[in-house]
Amino acid sequence: MVGCFWAVLGVYWAASALRQESTKKEEHFIERLRHLVPVMVAFLLLSQSDASYGWLDLRFAPENGTLSLLGLVLAGARVAFAVWGSDLPLRLTLLLQPVVRRA
C-alpha cells in the first residue's frame, strides 16, 4: 500500500515536471553526474529486498498492526502534504495579490 502512495507521488511529480519551463542555464555533464551517481547508488541499495545491512536491519519497535497502520497513515499524509505544498507558493501569490477595483 505504501508503494501505491509513492507511485501516486511519482506520477504527480512527472506530470508537474512537464508543466515547468525549461531551465535558463544547463548543468555540465560532470556537474550532473555529481548529483546523479549518489542518487542511483541510493536507489540500488534501497531497492534490494534481500540485502542485509547488519544493525540497520534491526527493529526499534515491535511489529504489530497498530504501528503498521500508523506508518501507512503517515506515509499517505507525507504524500498528500508534498502534493499540497508543491502548489502552495502559487496559491499564496494568488491569495495575497492585491485586487484593483474600478469604481
C-alpha positions as a Markdown table, in Angstrom:
| # | Residue | x | y | z |
|---|---|---|---|---|
| 1 | Met | 0.0 | 0.0 | 0.0 |
| 2 | Val | 2.8 | 2.4 | 0.8 |
| 3 | Gly | 4.2 | 1.6 | -2.6 |
| 4 | Cys | 1.0 | 2.9 | -4.1 |
| 5 | Phe | 1.4 | 6.2 | -2.3 |
| 6 | Trp | 4.9 | 6.6 | -3.7 |
| 7 | Ala | 3.6 | 5.7 | -7.2 |
| 8 | Val | 1.0 | 8.4 | -7.0 |
| 9 | Leu | 3.7 | 10.9 | -5.9 |
| 10 | Gly | 5.9 | 9.8 | -8.8 |
| 11 | Val | 3.1 | 10.3 | -11.3 |
| 12 | Tyr | 2.2 | 13.7 | -9.9 |
| 13 | Trp | 5.9 | 14.7 | -9.9 |
| 14 | Ala | 6.3 | 13.6 | -13.6 |
| 15 | Ala | 3.1 | 15.5 | -14.6 |
| 16 | Ser | 4.3 | 18.6 | -12.7 |
| 17 | Ala | 7.7 | 18.4 | -14.4 |
| 18 | Leu | 6.0 | 18.5 | -17.8 |
| 19 | Arg | 4.4 | 21.8 | -16.9 |
| 20 | Gln | 7.6 | 23.5 | -15.9 |
| 21 | Glu | 9.6 | 25.9 | -18.1 |
| 22 | Ser | 12.9 | 24.9 | -19.5 |
| 23 | Thr | 16.0 | 25.9 | -17.5 |
| 24 | Lys | 17.8 | 29.0 | -18.3 |
| 25 | Lys | 21.2 | 27.5 | -17.5 |
| 26 | Glu | 22.0 | 23.9 | -18.1 |
| 27 | Glu | 24.4 | 21.9 | -16.0 |
| 28 | His | 27.6 | 20.4 | -17.4 |
| 29 | Phe | 27.7 | 16.6 | -17.7 |
| 30 | Ile | 30.2 | 16.3 | -14.8 |
| 31 | Glu | 28.0 | 18.6 | -12.5 |
| 32 | Arg | 25.0 | 16.4 | -13.3 |
| 33 | Leu | 26.9 | 13.2 | -12.5 |
| 34 | Arg | 27.9 | 14.6 | -9.1 |
| 35 | His | 24.2 | 14.6 | -8.3 |
| 36 | Leu | 23.0 | 11.6 | -10.3 |
| 37 | Val | 25.5 | 9.0 | -9.1 |
| 38 | Pro | 24.7 | 9.2 | -5.4 |
| 39 | Val | 21.0 | 9.0 | -6.2 |
| 40 | Met | 21.5 | 6.0 | -8.4 |
| 41 | Val | 23.6 | 4.2 | -5.7 |
| 42 | Ala | 20.9 | 5.0 | -3.0 |
| 43 | Phe | 18.2 | 3.7 | -5.3 |
| 44 | Leu | 20.0 | 0.5 | -5.9 |
| 45 | Leu | 20.7 | -0.1 | -2.2 |
| 46 | Leu | 17.1 | 0.7 | -1.2 |
| 47 | Ser | 15.5 | -1.4 | -3.9 |
| 48 | Gln | 17.2 | -4.7 | -2.9 |
| 49 | Ser | 14.8 | -6.6 | -0.8 |
| 50 | Asp | 17.2 | -9.4 | 0.2 |
| 51 | Ala | 20.1 | -7.1 | 1.3 |
| 52 | Ser | 21.4 | -7.4 | 4.8 |
| 53 | Tyr | 22.9 | -4.3 | 6.3 |
| 54 | Gly | 23.8 | -5.5 | 9.8 |
| 55 | Trp | 22.4 | -3.4 | 12.6 |
| 56 | Leu | 20.3 | -1.4 | 10.1 |
| 57 | Asp | 18.1 | -4.4 | 9.8 |
| 58 | Leu | 17.2 | -4.4 | 13.5 |
| 59 | Arg | 13.7 | -3.3 | 14.5 |
| 60 | Phe | 13.4 | -0.5 | 17.1 |
| 61 | Ala | 9.7 | -1.1 | 17.7 |
| 62 | Pro | 7.8 | -4.4 | 17.9 |
| 63 | Glu | 5.8 | -5.4 | 14.8 |
| 64 | Asn | 2.1 | -5.0 | 15.3 |
| 65 | Gly | -1.0 | -3.9 | 13.4 |
| 66 | Thr | -1.3 | -0.5 | 15.1 |
| 67 | Leu | 2.2 | 0.6 | 14.3 |
| 68 | Ser | 1.8 | -0.6 | 10.7 |
| 69 | Leu | -1.5 | 1.3 | 10.3 |
| 70 | Leu | 0.2 | 4.4 | 11.8 |
| 71 | Gly | 3.0 | 4.1 | 9.3 |
| 72 | Leu | 0.6 | 3.8 | 6.5 |
| 73 | Val | -1.4 | 6.9 | 7.6 |
| 74 | Leu | 1.9 | 8.8 | 8.0 |
| 75 | Ala | 3.1 | 7.8 | 4.5 |
| 76 | Gly | -0.2 | 8.9 | 3.0 |
| 77 | Ala | 0.0 | 12.2 | 4.9 |
| 78 | Arg | 3.5 | 12.8 | 3.6 |
| 79 | Val | 2.5 | 12.3 | 0.0 |
| 80 | Ala | -0.6 | 14.5 | 0.5 |
| 81 | Phe | 1.5 | 17.2 | 2.1 |
| 82 | Ala | 4.0 | 17.0 | -0.8 |
| 83 | Val | 1.3 | 17.4 | -3.4 |
| 84 | Trp | -0.4 | 20.2 | -1.5 |
| 85 | Gly | 2.8 | 22.0 | -0.7 |
| 86 | Ser | 4.1 | 21.9 | -4.3 |
| 87 | Asp | 1.4 | 24.4 | -5.5 |
| 88 | Leu | 1.4 | 26.4 | -2.2 |
| 89 | Pro | 3.5 | 29.3 | -3.5 |
| 90 | Leu | 1.2 | 29.8 | -6.4 |
| 91 | Arg | -1.9 | 29.7 | -4.2 |
| 92 | Leu | -0.3 | 32.2 | -1.8 |
| 93 | Thr | 0.6 | 34.5 | -4.6 |
| 94 | Leu | -3.0 | 34.5 | -5.9 |
| 95 | Leu | -4.4 | 34.9 | -2.4 |
| 96 | Leu | -2.1 | 37.8 | -1.4 |
| 97 | Gln | -2.2 | 39.6 | -4.8 |
| 98 | Pro | -3.9 | 43.0 | -4.5 |
| 99 | Val | -7.2 | 43.3 | -6.2 |
| 100 | Val | -7.7 | 46.5 | -8.2 |
| 101 | Arg | -11.3 | 47.6 | -8.4 |
| 102 | Arg | -12.6 | 50.3 | -10.6 |
| 103 | Ala | -15.5 | 52.5 | -9.4 |
